[in-house]
Amino acid sequence: MLILDFDGTATDAEAEGVPFTKGYLQDIAEKVGWPLERVRHYYDRYMAEILAEPHEYAWMMDGLAVAPATVDPYLRIKPIARKIIREAGIDISEEELQELLTKDWYIKNYQLSGTSFRPGTMELLHALFISREPAAIVTNSHTDAVLAKIRQLAMDLGDESCSETGNNFYNWWKDRVYGRAKKYVARDEDSSMRLALPVLDRPVLCDRPHYLKVLEQLAPKDGDGRPLWSQVTVVGDIFELDGALPLSLGSRFGLLCNDMTPPYEVDFLCGHERGCVLENVHEILPLHREGRSAA
Ligand SMILES: [Mg+2]
C-alpha cells in the first residue's frame, strides 16, 4: 500500500503559495503603515533568519510543537509576520495578533493559492491508476480541494477523443482521497511515542490519533485484522506531519525534499533503516516497489 501526502508532495507548495504570501504581505503593510517594498525587505531578511535555524521555529497546536514552522509558505509566514509587527513597534495584544496571523490574513489569502503540480505527479498518479496498485492520498486539506486538482489532471489526460480515460482516472482516485486527516493533532502522553532528533531540542511527537485512524483503515491486515505496517510506504514533504507516525508504526517513509527541508531531518532519515530521502516525484514508485518486494 502506497500512501501519499498531497500538498507539497504532489503539488509545488512554494509555487502555489506565491499569491498567498503576496496578499499576506500587503495586509501586513497596511497594518504597519509601511510601503510594501519595506515589508518585503524585512520578509526576505527574516526568512533567511528562520531558514538558518529551522529547529528554533515550531508550528504550535494546542501548546504542542507539531512541525517545523519553516517548511512551507503557509506555516513560514506566521513567525515572519510576527517579527515584522514587532519591528514596526505596533501596539497589539497577543490575542489580536493571533487572530490576524492565523485567521483573518490567513484565511483570506489562502483562497488566492494557485495550482502547481510537482513534475512527475501526473505520471505517478497515472501509473498507479493503470496498475491498480493499492494506493491512497491522505491529506490535511479538504477532500474537495484535492479532488478539484485531480480533476485538472484528469482533464489534461483526456482530450475530446478519449475523455473516458480522464473520467476513469478521476473516478479511480476519487475513492482514494482521505481529506481532513488532521496530521497536526498530536498527543504527548506516552514518552515511547517520541523521537529524539539530533539538533532538535524538542521531541518529535509520533502520537497523532486522527492520522492513525486513517492509516489503520488503509493498511493491509493479517488474518486477525491487525495492520501489516511493514507493507505500507508513506511519502510526504513534512517529516513530522507525514512520516513520524508511520515510521514509529513500522512502515517505510520517504521524505520528498525541497529547499526548505530541515537538514537535521535529512540526516535522521538517511540513518534510519526504513527512512528515505527523495529529490523528486519520479523516485516514489521505485521506492514503493522496492519496499513491497522487501516486505
Ligand atoms: Mg504536505
Residues whose N, C-alpha, C, O or C-beta is under 5 A from the ligand:
A	BS01	MG	D5 F6 D7 G8 T9 D237 I238
